[in-house]
Amino acid sequence: MGQKVHPIGFRLGVIKDWQAKWYADKHYTELLQEDLKIRKAIESKYAEGDVSRIEIERAANQVTVTVHTARPGIVIGRGGQRVDEMRLLLEQGTGKRVRLNIQEIRQPELNAPLVARNIAQQIERRISHRRAMKQAISRAMESGAQGIKVTCSGRLTGSEYSRRETLHQGRVPLHTLRADIDYALSEAHTALGLTGVKVWIYKGDILPEPKMMPAEAPEEEAKVEEEAPEEEAKVEEEAPEEEAKVEEEAPEEEAKVEE
């Protein structure tokens, strides 16, 4: 079943992090709906901005939104105008203070959502799906990916029946939890119907951080080491005293024998 599990959800809490970082007890559904509205507003406003990921954090009466994009210039706008407009729009919709951060994606060729969306857009422009898939694979491998797999499914090349085609290069270890695998699904809307595009990109392993021992452990070891020399010193002190006593008793016994 490792082939069926969502690669990102499978690794949450191990090497992947959540896109929404907040906790709510009674008002959970309200905040969840608010999150969906925020994501929808940003995706529609920055449709041409290549937005890959939206992270939402909540603290008291403030919402911090981090937008990961490959084209920060389009998202920010001239003099930060578009960011200010989006911030005001979100504050009006949520009724809370909104802090909007823009994070640039340095290598869009290794970002699965952007790669999947690019392939889907090419299919919508009537470009061959095989050509789009091969170009995406070659760019990803040239950018440093250790493996990539791309799947397209639907009425490919105008066929009467839907089918699925998969191309891959390198290795994509889906069962390895430490493997940094980025995954995304995108859809191409064509005259013949929907064409699904799935992308898996393997970037290498992320080794877990070494776990430190509890703070008490080094102190206890130090105490044990301190006690050990003291005991050795006591033993060494007692040993000469016993030898001296034996030497004192020996002459007395010799004197008694001579008498």
CORTALIN-V908746 format. One record per helix or strand of 3 or more residues. SS is the DSSP state (a for helix, b for strand). FROM is the first residue (numbers start at 1). TO is the last residue. Records with the same first field share a line. If there is no record, write none. Layout:
SS = FROM-TO ; FROM-TO
This chain:
a = 7-10 ; 28-45 ; 72-76 ; 78-94 ; 108-110 ; 112-124 ; 129-142 ; 156-158 ; 215-258
b = 51-59 ; 62-69 ; 97-104 ; 147-154 ; 163-170 ; 179-190 ; 193-205
